[in-house]
């Protein structure tokens, strides 16, 4: 593949590793992206006595005291008041401040596990799916410190279209549009060998993500499980892809997922 200077001029041609020709399995990539998403979820639970700490009690026996039978009053758990009176209905889900009908359970399994080899295959497949839209640039790009310099460099590399797509705001579909929240399309991914100034400069640009090779994930390469994202690689990353990916698993990449 052709290597470019940061000013857009051609530098040289280099060979690419086997990752760029790996087998692409869309189903595996989509499952890996979902598994990564579950790693960012937080377990939820509820207080066992929530909505139950009240004087209300259910009287169900026939002809018992305070049952409400033959009084035109629904037989429900009611507060105990003085003089044998009954108060408001409590405890049941339909009551005001009653317990929740279907609370979150701590025992629920929310994390989807994935075999190490399967995850690596999904990662290599996502890299291969983006091979046709990949650009390799000189390592000088890792020394860019300012966002405006990064924007200028991307323009030299004929990535102006990706910059425009990233700036385009769009509303979420469905009921979420009520909040008027804006979202930006993920257009370009920058992968560098060492984290530093380039990552900070690029991530401030709407629609553009930046990460190190060690922090790369399937979700970065295939947002939403859809492979084929345009990727900008620094030259030194290319020779290390296979060795770094061979040591990755869903567990090792979890810390990078939670940090975003």
N, C-alpha and C positions, 0 to 999 in steps of 0.2 A: 504494500500500500504506500501511497505517497505521503511524505511528511512535509508539513508546511512550516514556514517561519511565522512569527507572530504578526508580521506585516503582510501576510498573505502570499508571499513568494514561495516557490517550490524549493525544498531543501535537498531531499533525496528520497529513494524508495527503500523500504525495508520489508522483510518477511514478517508475517503475522503468525501467532501461535495457533494451535489446534482449536482453541476456544472459539475462534471466528468461523469455524466450519463444523461446529458440534451440531448434533441433531436437535431440532426445535420441536418441542412437544407443548403445544398451547395449553392442554389440560393440566400438565405438570406445573407449568409456569403460573397458571391461574391459582392452583392449589397452594403453591409456595407463597404467593402474594397474600392469600387469605390467611395462611398460617402465620405469616409475619404480622399481619394486622391484629391477630388474636394475642400476640405477645405484648401488645401495648395496652390491652384491656386491664382494668383493675377489678379484682374480685369484690363482689358486693354481698351484703348480708343485712339482716334486720335484727332489732332487739326482740328477743323471744317474748317479752311481756308487753311489747308495744300495743297500746290500745286496750290492754287487759287490766291495768291497775286502776280499778274503780270498785265502788261498793255494789255495783250492779250484780244481780244474781238471777239465774233462770229458775223459775218455779214451775215445774211441769206436772206435779201430782194433782190428781182430782180433788177439788174442794180444799186445797191447801190455802194457807194464809197468803194474801197478796198475789194471787195468781192472775186476777183480772178476768176470770171466767164469769160468764153471764153478766158482764159489766160493759160490754161493748168496747173492751180494750184488748189490743193484740197481746198475746202472751209472748213477751220478749224479755231479754235480760234488762232490767230497769234498776236505776239507782234506788238505794234504800234511804228513805227520808224519815223524819221523826213521826211518831204517831201511827206507824203502819202504812204511811203513804208511799206511793211509787213515783219515782222521778222520771227523767228522760231515759230513753233506750240507749244503751251503751254496749261495748264489746263486739257486736257483730259488724261485719263489713258495711252493711247498709246504714249504720248509725253514724251520727256526727262524731268525728274523732274516734271512730271504731277501728278495729284492727284491719290491716290490709287483706284484701281477698286472696291475692296470689303474690306474696312477697318474694323478693330475691332470696335464693338459698345459697348459703356458703358452700354447700357441697356440689353445686353445679360446675361442670367442667366447661370452662370457657376458652381454654388454650388448646389449639390443634397441633399435635405433634407431627413431625415429619422426619423420615429416615435421613441420615447424613448423606448417603449417596444420592438419594432422590433430590435432596436440596441442592447438592452440587450440580446435578444434571440439569435442574431447573435454572440455576444461575448461569451455567455455560450456554444453555439454550437461549436465555434472554440476551446474552452477549452476542451469540451468533445471529439472532433475529435482527439485531441492530447493526450488523456488520456492513450492510449495504448503505446505511446512512451515517457511518462512523467517519470521523476526521481525526487524523493524528497531527499534533502540533508540537513544535519544539518545546523543550523543558523551560524555556524562558518565561512561558506563561505562568509558571508557578511562582515567579517573582513579582507579579503584578500586585500592587497594594491597594489601588483605588478602584472604585466601581466604574468611574467614568473612563479610566484606562482600559478596563475589561470590556466595556461596551464598545470602545473604539477598536479593540483587537478583534472582537467578534464581527464587527463590520468589515474589517479587512479580510476575514475568512469567509465572506459571503453568507453570513448567518443573520442578515438583517430581517429576513422573513420570520425566523424563530423569535427574534426580539419583539417584533410586532405582534406575533401570536401570543407571546407571554404577557404583553401589556393589555390585551383585550380582556375586559371584565365581563363576567357573565353571571347571571342569577341561577341559583339552584332550582331544579324542578320540584314540583310537589308543594307540600305545605311549608317547607322551609323558606320558600320565597317570601313569606310574610315578614321574616326578619330582615329582608333586603340585604342579606349577606352576599358579598362579592367573592368570586373565586377566579383564579387565574389558571389558564391551561398550562400544563407542564410540557414545555416545548423542547428544552435542551438539558442535557446532563453533562457536567464537566467532571472528569475523573483525573485526579493528580496523584503523584507518588507520595508526596508528603503534605500533610495538612498545614495550613498557614495563611498567608495573606491572600492567596488566590481563592481559597474557599470562602473567606469572609467577603472578598470583593464580589464574587459571582453570586452568592446567595441573596444579595440585596436586590438583584434584578428580578422583576416579576416573571414567573414561569420558568426560571432557570434554577436547577439544583446543582450543588457541588459537593463532592465527597472525596475521600482518599480511597485508594484501592482496597485497603483493609476494611473500610467502612461501607463498601458497596453492598447493596442488597437487591433482591429481585424486584421489590417495590420501586426502587429507584430506576432500574432498567426497564421495568414494565409497569407503569402506574395503573392501578386497577386490574392488574393481570393481563393487560394488553401489551404484547411485546412489539418491538420495532421502533423504539424511541431513538431519536438522534443523539449520538454520544460524541463528545469531544474528549479525546484521550491525550494525555501528555506522553511524549516519546518514551520516557523511562518506565512507564507503566506497562507497556506492551510486553516487554521481556519478562515481567514478573507475574503475569496474570495466572498462569497455570499453577505455579508454586503456591501462590496465595490462596487461590480458590480451593486447592486440594486440602487445605487445613480448615476450611470453613464448615460451619453447620448452623442450623437454626438457632441453637443455643449461643454460639459465639457471636452471632450478629444481633442478638436481642439487645445488647447494651447500646448499640448504635441506633436501633429502632426507637428505644425509649428516650434517647438523648435529643431526638428531633422534635 
